[in-house]
Amino acid sequence: MSPPTDLEQVVNAEIKEWHFHIYFHQNNAEEHHAALELRDAVLRLRRDGAFVAVPLFRVNTAPIGPHPVGSYEIWVPSTSFASVFSYLCQNRGNLSIFVHPLTREERKDHEIRNAWIGPSFALDLSTLPVLSEELPLQYASLKLGYSAPEPDYTLEERRRIGANVERILRSEKEAARAPSD
């Protein structure tokens, strides 16, 4: 099966919200402290406008759900994903971070649509539903992610941007060219 290339289909399927789960071994005081320091840093940076990231109030000091060790979650809208990912890559220390999208297919999000920053851990996916009826909206009051009132760009604006990028890249020897279909 070929990946989809229909612009409208791809845009409508974009993931709008993500979770970063910061892992620490619950009996390791040093890792627990490092995880909480990272959480406080993210909260300060959010306050100061570096990005939008919402750590869940609760810090799990024992395994919960599919997560095999202590952890906490950080919700991030797609508009802040790159900034948060970059910050956590550079500042995680020895902590592992599990990253997954939020869609109606929660088990797939945790099993095949995931990424790790640092070493991975085995998850217990038996606790997760295969398909949820509800779209996983979090923090709708922010009007970001799935609750954003409008898309960042219309389909026509995306087409113009794409055509402009292709025009500029024609002179770049190392850039691959889009198929002409």
CNS distance restraints for C-alpha pairs under 8 A (distance, minus, plus):
assign (resid   4 and name CA) (resid   9 and name CA) 7.57 0.50 0.50
assign (resid   4 and name CA) (resid  10 and name CA) 6.79 0.50 0.50
assign (resid   5 and name CA) (resid   9 and name CA) 7.75 0.50 0.50
assign (resid   5 and name CA) (resid  10 and name CA) 6.75 0.50 0.50
assign (resid   6 and name CA) (resid  10 and name CA) 6.15 0.50 0.50
assign (resid   7 and name CA) (resid  11 and name CA) 6.04 0.50 0.50
assign (resid   7 and name CA) (resid 155 and name CA) 7.50 0.50 0.50
assign (resid   8 and name CA) (resid  12 and name CA) 6.02 0.50 0.50
assign (resid   8 and name CA) (resid 155 and name CA) 7.00 0.50 0.50
assign (resid   9 and name CA) (resid  13 and name CA) 6.25 0.50 0.50
assign (resid  10 and name CA) (resid  14 and name CA) 6.38 0.50 0.50
assign (resid  15 and name CA) (resid  78 and name CA) 7.06 0.50 0.50
assign (resid  15 and name CA) (resid 101 and name CA) 6.56 0.50 0.50
assign (resid  15 and name CA) (resid 102 and name CA) 7.04 0.50 0.50
assign (resid  15 and name CA) (resid 103 and name CA) 7.10 0.50 0.50
assign (resid  16 and name CA) (resid  77 and name CA) 5.83 0.50 0.50
assign (resid  16 and name CA) (resid  78 and name CA) 4.91 0.50 0.50
assign (resid  16 and name CA) (resid  79 and name CA) 7.91 0.50 0.50
assign (resid  16 and name CA) (resid 101 and name CA) 7.95 0.50 0.50
assign (resid  16 and name CA) (resid 102 and name CA) 7.56 0.50 0.50
assign (resid  16 and name CA) (resid 145 and name CA) 4.53 0.50 0.50
assign (resid  16 and name CA) (resid 146 and name CA) 5.51 0.50 0.50
assign (resid  17 and name CA) (resid  75 and name CA) 7.18 0.50 0.50
assign (resid  17 and name CA) (resid  76 and name CA) 5.80 0.50 0.50
assign (resid  17 and name CA) (resid  77 and name CA) 4.39 0.50 0.50
assign (resid  17 and name CA) (resid  78 and name CA) 5.37 0.50 0.50
assign (resid  17 and name CA) (resid 101 and name CA) 6.13 0.50 0.50
assign (resid  17 and name CA) (resid 102 and name CA) 5.51 0.50 0.50
assign (resid  17 and name CA) (resid 145 and name CA) 5.27 0.50 0.50
assign (resid  17 and name CA) (resid 146 and name CA) 6.88 0.50 0.50
assign (resid  18 and name CA) (resid  75 and name CA) 5.84 0.50 0.50
assign (resid  18 and name CA) (resid  76 and name CA) 5.18 0.50 0.50
assign (resid  18 and name CA) (resid  77 and name CA) 6.19 0.50 0.50
assign (resid  18 and name CA) (resid  78 and name CA) 6.83 0.50 0.50
assign (resid  18 and name CA) (resid  81 and name CA) 7.50 0.50 0.50
assign (resid  18 and name CA) (resid  99 and name CA) 7.22 0.50 0.50
assign (resid  18 and name CA) (resid 100 and name CA) 5.82 0.50 0.50
assign (resid  18 and name CA) (resid 101 and name CA) 4.34 0.50 0.50
assign (resid  18 and name CA) (resid 102 and name CA) 5.41 0.50 0.50
assign (resid  19 and name CA) (resid  73 and name CA) 6.27 0.50 0.50
assign (resid  19 and name CA) (resid  74 and name CA) 5.54 0.50 0.50
assign (resid  19 and name CA) (resid  75 and name CA) 4.77 0.50 0.50
assign (resid  19 and name CA) (resid  76 and name CA) 6.23 0.50 0.50
assign (resid  19 and name CA) (resid  99 and name CA) 5.73 0.50 0.50
assign (resid  19 and name CA) (resid 100 and name CA) 5.49 0.50 0.50
assign (resid  19 and name CA) (resid 101 and name CA) 6.24 0.50 0.50
assign (resid  19 and name CA) (resid 102 and name CA) 7.07 0.50 0.50
assign (resid  20 and name CA) (resid  73 and name CA) 5.60 0.50 0.50
assign (resid  20 and name CA) (resid  74 and name CA) 5.04 0.50 0.50
assign (resid  20 and name CA) (resid  75 and name CA) 6.61 0.50 0.50
assign (resid  20 and name CA) (resid  76 and name CA) 7.73 0.50 0.50
assign (resid  20 and name CA) (resid  97 and name CA) 6.38 0.50 0.50
assign (resid  20 and name CA) (resid  98 and name CA) 5.68 0.50 0.50
assign (resid  20 and name CA) (resid  99 and name CA) 4.55 0.50 0.50
assign (resid  20 and name CA) (resid 100 and name CA) 6.75 0.50 0.50
assign (resid  21 and name CA) (resid  71 and name CA) 6.22 0.50 0.50
assign (resid  21 and name CA) (resid  72 and name CA) 5.54 0.50 0.50
assign (resid  21 and name CA) (resid  73 and name CA) 4.40 0.50 0.50
assign (resid  21 and name CA) (resid  74 and name CA) 6.32 0.50 0.50
assign (resid  21 and name CA) (resid  97 and name CA) 5.44 0.50 0.50
assign (resid  21 and name CA) (resid  98 and name CA) 4.98 0.50 0.50
assign (resid  21 and name CA) (resid  99 and name CA) 6.35 0.50 0.50
assign (resid  22 and name CA) (resid  35 and name CA) 6.83 0.50 0.50
assign (resid  22 and name CA) (resid  71 and name CA) 5.29 0.50 0.50
assign (resid  22 and name CA) (resid  72 and name CA) 5.52 0.50 0.50
assign (resid  22 and name CA) (resid  73 and name CA) 6.39 0.50 0.50
assign (resid  22 and name CA) (resid  74 and name CA) 7.90 0.50 0.50
assign (resid  22 and name CA) (resid  95 and name CA) 7.04 0.50 0.50
assign (resid  22 and name CA) (resid  96 and name CA) 6.30 0.50 0.50
assign (resid  22 and name CA) (resid  97 and name CA) 4.67 0.50 0.50
assign (resid  22 and name CA) (resid  98 and name CA) 6.65 0.50 0.50
assign (resid  23 and name CA) (resid  35 and name CA) 7.48 0.50 0.50
assign (resid  23 and name CA) (resid  69 and name CA) 6.47 0.50 0.50
assign (resid  23 and name CA) (resid  70 and name CA) 5.80 0.50 0.50
assign (resid  23 and name CA) (resid  71 and name CA) 4.46 0.50 0.50
assign (resid  23 and name CA) (resid  72 and name CA) 7.06 0.50 0.50
assign (resid  23 and name CA) (resid  95 and name CA) 6.24 0.50 0.50
assign (resid  23 and name CA) (resid  96 and name CA) 5.44 0.50 0.50
assign (resid  23 and name CA) (resid  97 and name CA) 5.91 0.50 0.50
assign (resid  23 and name CA) (resid  98 and name CA) 7.57 0.50 0.50
assign (resid  24 and name CA) (resid  28 and name CA) 7.42 0.50 0.50
assign (resid  24 and name CA) (resid  31 and name CA) 5.47 0.50 0.50
assign (resid  24 and name CA) (resid  32 and name CA) 5.69 0.50 0.50
assign (resid  24 and name CA) (resid  35 and name CA) 6.70 0.50 0.50
assign (resid  24 and name CA) (resid  69 and name CA) 6.30 0.50 0.50
assign (resid  24 and name CA) (resid  70 and name CA) 5.17 0.50 0.50
assign (resid  24 and name CA) (resid  71 and name CA) 5.96 0.50 0.50
assign (resid  24 and name CA) (resid  95 and name CA) 6.40 0.50 0.50
assign (resid  24 and name CA) (resid  96 and name CA) 7.38 0.50 0.50
assign (resid  25 and name CA) (resid  31 and name CA) 6.58 0.50 0.50
assign (resid  25 and name CA) (resid  32 and name CA) 7.02 0.50 0.50
assign (resid  25 and name CA) (resid  69 and name CA) 5.54 0.50 0.50
assign (resid  25 and name CA) (resid  70 and name CA) 5.69 0.50 0.50
assign (resid  26 and name CA) (resid  32 and name CA) 6.64 0.50 0.50
assign (resid  26 and name CA) (resid  61 and name CA) 5.52 0.50 0.50
assign (resid  26 and name CA) (resid  62 and name CA) 5.95 0.50 0.50
assign (resid  26 and name CA) (resid  69 and name CA) 6.22 0.50 0.50
assign (resid  26 and name CA) (resid  70 and name CA) 4.92 0.50 0.50
assign (resid  28 and name CA) (resid  32 and name CA) 6.20 0.50 0.50
assign (resid  29 and name CA) (resid  33 and name CA) 6.04 0.50 0.50
assign (resid  30 and name CA) (resid  34 and name CA) 6.17 0.50 0.50
assign (resid  31 and name CA) (resid  35 and name CA) 6.06 0.50 0.50
assign (resid  31 and name CA) (resid  94 and name CA) 7.87 0.50 0.50
assign (resid  31 and name CA) (resid  95 and name CA) 7.06 0.50 0.50
assign (resid  32 and name CA) (resid  36 and name CA) 6.33 0.50 0.50
assign (resid  33 and name CA) (resid  37 and name CA) 6.16 0.50 0.50
assign (resid  34 and name CA) (resid  38 and name CA) 6.19 0.50 0.50
assign (resid  34 and name CA) (resid  93 and name CA) 7.92 0.50 0.50
assign (resid  34 and name CA) (resid  95 and name CA) 7.89 0.50 0.50
assign (resid  35 and name CA) (resid  39 and name CA) 6.24 0.50 0.50
assign (resid  35 and name CA) (resid  95 and name CA) 7.21 0.50 0.50
assign (resid  36 and name CA) (resid  40 and name CA) 6.22 0.50 0.50
assign (resid  37 and name CA) (resid  41 and name CA) 6.21 0.50 0.50
assign (resid  38 and name CA) (resid  42 and name CA) 6.24 0.50 0.50
assign (resid  38 and name CA) (resid  91 and name CA) 7.66 0.50 0.50
assign (resid  38 and name CA) (resid  92 and name CA) 7.19 0.50 0.50
assign (resid  39 and name CA) (resid  43 and name CA) 6.27 0.50 0.50
assign (resid  39 and name CA) (resid  55 and name CA) 7.11 0.50 0.50
assign (resid  40 and name CA) (resid  44 and name CA) 6.19 0.50 0.50
assign (resid  41 and name CA) (resid  45 and name CA) 6.17 0.50 0.50
assign (resid  42 and name CA) (resid  46 and name CA) 6.07 0.50 0.50
assign (resid  42 and name CA) (resid  53 and name CA) 7.19 0.50 0.50
assign (resid  43 and name CA) (resid  47 and name CA) 6.18 0.50 0.50
assign (resid  43 and name CA) (resid  53 and name CA) 7.56 0.50 0.50
assign (resid  43 and name CA) (resid  54 and name CA) 7.59 0.50 0.50
assign (resid  43 and name CA) (resid  55 and name CA) 7.54 0.50 0.50
assign (resid  44 and name CA) (resid  48 and name CA) 6.20 0.50 0.50
assign (resid  45 and name CA) (resid  49 and name CA) 6.15 0.50 0.50
assign (resid  45 and name CA) (resid  50 and name CA) 5.25 0.50 0.50
assign (resid  45 and name CA) (resid  51 and name CA) 6.89 0.50 0.50
assign (resid  46 and name CA) (resid  50 and name CA) 5.64 0.50 0.50
assign (resid  46 and name CA) (resid  51 and name CA) 5.35 0.50 0.50
assign (resid  46 and name CA) (resid  52 and name CA) 5.57 0.50 0.50
assign (resid  46 and name CA) (resid  53 and name CA) 6.20 0.50 0.50
assign (resid  50 and name CA) (resid  83 and name CA) 7.79 0.50 0.50
assign (resid  51 and name CA) (resid  80 and name CA) 5.58 0.50 0.50
assign (resid  51 and name CA) (resid  83 and name CA) 6.48 0.50 0.50
assign (resid  51 and name CA) (resid  84 and name CA) 6.81 0.50 0.50
assign (resid  52 and name CA) (resid  76 and name CA) 6.37 0.50 0.50
assign (resid  52 and name CA) (resid  77 and name CA) 7.14 0.50 0.50
assign (resid  52 and name CA) (resid  80 and name CA) 5.81 0.50 0.50
assign (resid  53 and name CA) (resid  74 and name CA) 6.24 0.50 0.50
assign (resid  53 and name CA) (resid  75 and name CA) 5.75 0.50 0.50
assign (resid  53 and name CA) (resid  76 and name CA) 4.85 0.50 0.50
assign (resid  53 and name CA) (resid  77 and name CA) 7.54 0.50 0.50
assign (resid  53 and name CA) (resid  80 and name CA) 7.43 0.50 0.50
assign (resid  53 and name CA) (resid  84 and name CA) 7.32 0.50 0.50
assign (resid  54 and name CA) (resid  74 and name CA) 5.28 0.50 0.50
assign (resid  54 and name CA) (resid  75 and name CA) 5.00 0.50 0.50
assign (resid  54 and name CA) (resid  76 and name CA) 6.51 0.50 0.50
assign (resid  55 and name CA) (resid  72 and name CA) 7.22 0.50 0.50
assign (resid  55 and name CA) (resid  73 and name CA) 5.65 0.50 0.50
assign (resid  55 and name CA) (resid  74 and name CA) 3.97 0.50 0.50
assign (resid  55 and name CA) (resid  75 and name CA) 6.13 0.50 0.50
assign (resid  56 and name CA) (resid  72 and name CA) 6.69 0.50 0.50
assign (resid  56 and name CA) (resid  73 and name CA) 5.62 0.50 0.50
assign (resid  56 and name CA) (resid  74 and name CA) 6.06 0.50 0.50
assign (resid  56 and name CA) (resid  75 and name CA) 7.44 0.50 0.50
assign (resid  58 and name CA) (resid  72 and name CA) 6.87 0.50 0.50
assign (resid  59 and name CA) (resid  70 and name CA) 7.72 0.50 0.50
assign (resid  59 and name CA) (resid  71 and name CA) 6.22 0.50 0.50
assign (resid  59 and name CA) (resid  72 and name CA) 4.88 0.50 0.50
assign (resid  59 and name CA) (resid  73 and name CA) 7.95 0.50 0.50
assign (resid  60 and name CA) (resid  64 and name CA) 7.02 0.50 0.50
assign (resid  60 and name CA) (resid  70 and name CA) 5.27 0.50 0.50
assign (resid  60 and name CA) (resid  71 and name CA) 5.18 0.50 0.50
assign (resid  60 and name CA) (resid  72 and name CA) 5.91 0.50 0.50
assign (resid  61 and name CA) (resid  69 and name CA) 7.69 0.50 0.50
assign (resid  61 and name CA) (resid  70 and name CA) 4.56 0.50 0.50
assign (resid  61 and name CA) (resid  71 and name CA) 6.68 0.50 0.50
assign (resid  62 and name CA) (resid  68 and name CA) 7.91 0.50 0.50
assign (resid  62 and name CA) (resid  69 and name CA) 5.78 0.50 0.50
assign (resid  62 and name CA) (resid  70 and name CA) 4.63 0.50 0.50
assign (resid  62 and name CA) (resid  71 and name CA) 7.61 0.50 0.50
assign (resid  63 and name CA) (resid  67 and name CA) 5.53 0.50 0.50
assign (resid  63 and name CA) (resid  68 and name CA) 4.75 0.50 0.50
assign (resid  63 and name CA) (resid  69 and name CA) 4.50 0.50 0.50
assign (resid  63 and name CA) (resid  70 and name CA) 5.43 0.50 0.50
assign (resid  63 and name CA) (resid  71 and name CA) 7.58 0.50 0.50
assign (resid  64 and name CA) (resid  68 and name CA) 6.92 0.50 0.50
assign (resid  64 and name CA) (resid  69 and name CA) 7.64 0.50 0.50
assign (resid  64 and name CA) (resid  70 and name CA) 7.80 0.50 0.50
assign (resid  65 and name CA) (resid 124 and name CA) 7.39 0.50 0.50
assign (resid  65 and name CA) (resid 127 and name CA) 6.06 0.50 0.50
assign (resid  65 and name CA) (resid 128 and name CA) 7.71 0.50 0.50
assign (resid  66 and name CA) (resid 123 and name CA) 5.11 0.50 0.50
assign (resid  66 and name CA) (resid 124 and name CA) 4.39 0.50 0.50
assign (resid  66 and name CA) (resid 125 and name CA) 5.48 0.50 0.50
assign (resid  66 and name CA) (resid 126 and name CA) 7.54 0.50 0.50
assign (resid  66 and name CA) (resid 127 and name CA) 6.23 0.50 0.50
assign (resid  66 and name CA) (resid 128 and name CA) 7.32 0.50 0.50
assign (resid  67 and name CA) (resid  71 and name CA) 7.44 0.50 0.50
assign (resid  67 and name CA) (resid 123 and name CA) 5.68 0.50 0.50
assign (resid  67 and name CA) (resid 124 and name CA) 6.85 0.50 0.50
assign (resid  68 and name CA) (resid 121 and name CA) 7.36 0.50 0.50
assign (resid  68 and name CA) (resid 122 and name CA) 7.19 0.50 0.50
assign (resid  68 and name CA) (resid 123 and name CA) 6.16 0.50 0.50
assign (resid  68 and name CA) (resid 124 and name CA) 7.32 0.50 0.50
assign (resid  75 and name CA) (resid 138 and name CA) 7.76 0.50 0.50
assign (resid  76 and name CA) (resid  80 and name CA) 6.30 0.50 0.50
assign (resid  76 and name CA) (resid  81 and name CA) 6.16 0.50 0.50
assign (resid  76 and name CA) (resid  84 and name CA) 7.74 0.50 0.50
assign (resid  77 and name CA) (resid  81 and name CA) 6.36 0.50 0.50
assign (resid  77 and name CA) (resid 144 and name CA) 6.15 0.50 0.50
assign (resid  77 and name CA) (resid 145 and name CA) 4.71 0.50 0.50
assign (resid  78 and name CA) (resid  82 and name CA) 7.89 0.50 0.50
assign (resid  78 and name CA) (resid 145 and name CA) 6.26 0.50 0.50
assign (resid  79 and name CA) (resid 145 and name CA) 7.57 0.50 0.50
assign (resid  80 and name CA) (resid  84 and name CA) 6.16 0.50 0.50
assign (resid  81 and name CA) (resid  85 and name CA) 5.89 0.50 0.50
assign (resid  82 and name CA) (resid  86 and name CA) 5.93 0.50 0.50
assign (resid  83 and name CA) (resid  87 and name CA) 6.16 0.50 0.50
assign (resid  84 and name CA) (resid  88 and name CA) 6.07 0.50 0.50
assign (resid  85 and name CA) (resid  89 and name CA) 6.02 0.50 0.50
assign (resid  86 and name CA) (resid  90 and name CA) 6.34 0.50 0.50
assign (resid  87 and name CA) (resid  91 and name CA) 6.05 0.50 0.50
assign (resid  88 and name CA) (resid  92 and name CA) 5.28 0.50 0.50
assign (resid  89 and name CA) (resid 117 and name CA) 6.44 0.50 0.50
assign (resid  92 and name CA) (resid  96 and name CA) 7.35 0.50 0.50
assign (resid  92 and name CA) (resid  97 and name CA) 7.89 0.50 0.50
assign (resid  94 and name CA) (resid 118 and name CA) 7.52 0.50 0.50
assign (resid  95 and name CA) (resid 118 and name CA) 6.87 0.50 0.50
assign (resid  96 and name CA) (resid 116 and name CA) 7.13 0.50 0.50
assign (resid  96 and name CA) (resid 117 and name CA) 5.83 0.50 0.50
assign (resid  96 and name CA) (resid 118 and name CA) 4.68 0.50 0.50
assign (resid  96 and name CA) (resid 119 and name CA) 5.72 0.50 0.50
assign (resid  96 and name CA) (resid 120 and name CA) 6.84 0.50 0.50
assign (resid  97 and name CA) (resid 116 and name CA) 5.70 0.50 0.50
assign (resid  97 and name CA) (resid 117 and name CA) 5.00 0.50 0.50
assign (resid  97 and name CA) (resid 118 and name CA) 6.43 0.50 0.50
assign (resid  97 and name CA) (resid 120 and name CA) 7.99 0.50 0.50
assign (resid  98 and name CA) (resid 114 and name CA) 7.26 0.50 0.50
assign (resid  98 and name CA) (resid 115 and name CA) 6.17 0.50 0.50
assign (resid  98 and name CA) (resid 116 and name CA) 4.82 0.50 0.50
assign (resid  98 and name CA) (resid 117 and name CA) 6.57 0.50 0.50
assign (resid  98 and name CA) (resid 120 and name CA) 7.45 0.50 0.50
assign (resid  99 and name CA) (resid 114 and name CA) 5.59 0.50 0.50
assign (resid  99 and name CA) (resid 115 and name CA) 5.10 0.50 0.50
assign (resid  99 and name CA) (resid 116 and name CA) 5.94 0.50 0.50
assign (resid  99 and name CA) (resid 117 and name CA) 7.70 0.50 0.50
assign (resid 100 and name CA) (resid 109 and name CA) 5.68 0.50 0.50
assign (resid 100 and name CA) (resid 110 and name CA) 5.99 0.50 0.50
assign (resid 100 and name CA) (resid 113 and name CA) 6.28 0.50 0.50
assign (resid 100 and name CA) (resid 114 and name CA) 4.51 0.50 0.50
assign (resid 100 and name CA) (resid 115 and name CA) 6.50 0.50 0.50
assign (resid 101 and name CA) (resid 109 and name CA) 5.70 0.50 0.50
assign (resid 101 and name CA) (resid 110 and name CA) 7.96 0.50 0.50
assign (resid 101 and name CA) (resid 113 and name CA) 6.94 0.50 0.50
assign (resid 101 and name CA) (resid 114 and name CA) 7.14 0.50 0.50
assign (resid 102 and name CA) (resid 106 and name CA) 6.95 0.50 0.50
assign (resid 102 and name CA) (resid 109 and name CA) 6.71 0.50 0.50
assign (resid 102 and name CA) (resid 136 and name CA) 6.18 0.50 0.50
assign (resid 103 and name CA) (resid 109 and name CA) 6.99 0.50 0.50
assign (resid 103 and name CA) (resid 135 and name CA) 6.35 0.50 0.50
assign (resid 103 and name CA) (resid 136 and name CA) 6.21 0.50 0.50
assign (resid 104 and name CA) (resid 131 and name CA) 5.61 0.50 0.50
assign (resid 104 and name CA) (resid 132 and name CA) 4.93 0.50 0.50
assign (resid 104 and name CA) (resid 133 and name CA) 6.71 0.50 0.50
assign (resid 104 and name CA) (resid 134 and name CA) 6.55 0.50 0.50
assign (resid 104 and name CA) (resid 135 and name CA) 5.49 0.50 0.50
assign (resid 104 and name CA) (resid 136 and name CA) 6.61 0.50 0.50
assign (resid 105 and name CA) (resid 109 and name CA) 6.21 0.50 0.50
assign (resid 105 and name CA) (resid 129 and name CA) 7.66 0.50 0.50
assign (resid 105 and name CA) (resid 130 and name CA) 5.76 0.50 0.50
assign (resid 105 and name CA) (resid 131 and name CA) 4.68 0.50 0.50
assign (resid 105 and name CA) (resid 132 and name CA) 6.42 0.50 0.50
assign (resid 106 and name CA) (resid 110 and name CA) 6.38 0.50 0.50
assign (resid 106 and name CA) (resid 128 and name CA) 6.55 0.50 0.50
assign (resid 106 and name CA) (resid 129 and name CA) 6.23 0.50 0.50
assign (resid 106 and name CA) (resid 130 and name CA) 6.09 0.50 0.50
assign (resid 106 and name CA) (resid 131 and name CA) 6.41 0.50 0.50
assign (resid 106 and name CA) (resid 132 and name CA) 7.26 0.50 0.50
assign (resid 107 and name CA) (resid 111 and name CA) 5.94 0.50 0.50
assign (resid 107 and name CA) (resid 125 and name CA) 6.62 0.50 0.50
assign (resid 107 and name CA) (resid 128 and name CA) 5.53 0.50 0.50
assign (resid 107 and name CA) (resid 129 and name CA) 6.01 0.50 0.50
assign (resid 107 and name CA) (resid 130 and name CA) 5.13 0.50 0.50
assign (resid 107 and name CA) (resid 131 and name CA) 7.51 0.50 0.50
assign (resid 108 and name CA) (resid 112 and name CA) 5.36 0.50 0.50
assign (resid 108 and name CA) (resid 113 and name CA) 6.15 0.50 0.50
assign (resid 108 and name CA) (resid 130 and name CA) 7.27 0.50 0.50
assign (resid 109 and name CA) (resid 113 and name CA) 4.70 0.50 0.50
assign (resid 109 and name CA) (resid 114 and name CA) 6.09 0.50 0.50
assign (resid 110 and name CA) (resid 114 and name CA) 5.71 0.50 0.50
assign (resid 110 and name CA) (resid 125 and name CA) 7.55 0.50 0.50
assign (resid 111 and name CA) (resid 125 and name CA) 7.42 0.50 0.50
assign (resid 116 and name CA) (resid 120 and name CA) 5.99 0.50 0.50
assign (resid 137 and name CA) (resid 145 and name CA) 7.89 0.50 0.50
assign (resid 137 and name CA) (resid 146 and name CA) 6.24 0.50 0.50
assign (resid 137 and name CA) (resid 147 and name CA) 6.97 0.50 0.50
assign (resid 139 and name CA) (resid 143 and name CA) 7.69 0.50 0.50
assign (resid 139 and name CA) (resid 144 and name CA) 8.00 0.50 0.50
assign (resid 140 and name CA) (resid 144 and name CA) 6.90 0.50 0.50
assign (resid 140 and name CA) (resid 146 and name CA) 7.85 0.50 0.50
assign (resid 140 and name CA) (resid 147 and name CA) 5.37 0.50 0.50
assign (resid 142 and name CA) (resid 147 and name CA) 7.83 0.50 0.50
assign (resid 143 and name CA) (resid 147 and name CA) 4.92 0.50 0.50
assign (resid 143 and name CA) (resid 148 and name CA) 4.44 0.50 0.50
assign (resid 143 and name CA) (resid 149 and name CA) 6.62 0.50 0.50
assign (resid 144 and name CA) (resid 148 and name CA) 4.32 0.50 0.50
assign (resid 144 and name CA) (resid 149 and name CA) 7.90 0.50 0.50
assign (resid 153 and name CA) (resid 157 and name CA) 5.77 0.50 0.50
assign (resid 153 and name CA) (resid 158 and name CA) 6.19 0.50 0.50
assign (resid 154 and name CA) (resid 158 and name CA) 6.26 0.50 0.50
assign (resid 155 and name CA) (resid 159 and name CA) 6.23 0.50 0.50
assign (resid 156 and name CA) (resid 160 and name CA) 6.31 0.50 0.50
assign (resid 157 and name CA) (resid 161 and name CA) 6.16 0.50 0.50
assign (resid 158 and name CA) (resid 162 and name CA) 6.02 0.50 0.50
assign (resid 159 and name CA) (resid 163 and name CA) 6.12 0.50 0.50
assign (resid 160 and name CA) (resid 164 and name CA) 6.15 0.50 0.50
assign (resid 161 and name CA) (resid 165 and name CA) 6.19 0.50 0.50
assign (resid 162 and name CA) (resid 166 and name CA) 6.22 0.50 0.50
assign (resid 163 and name CA) (resid 167 and name CA) 6.17 0.50 0.50
assign (resid 164 and name CA) (resid 168 and name CA) 6.22 0.50 0.50
assign (resid 165 and name CA) (resid 169 and name CA) 6.09 0.50 0.50
assign (resid 166 and name CA) (resid 170 and name CA) 6.33 0.50 0.50
assign (resid 166 and name CA) (resid 177 and name CA) 7.64 0.50 0.50
assign (resid 166 and name CA) (resid 178 and name CA) 7.71 0.50 0.50
assign (resid 168 and name CA) (resid 172 and name CA) 7.75 0.50 0.50
assign (resid 169 and name CA) (resid 175 and name CA) 6.49 0.50 0.50
assign (resid 170 and name CA) (resid 175 and name CA) 7.90 0.50 0.50
assign (resid 170 and name CA) (resid 177 and name CA) 7.70 0.50 0.50
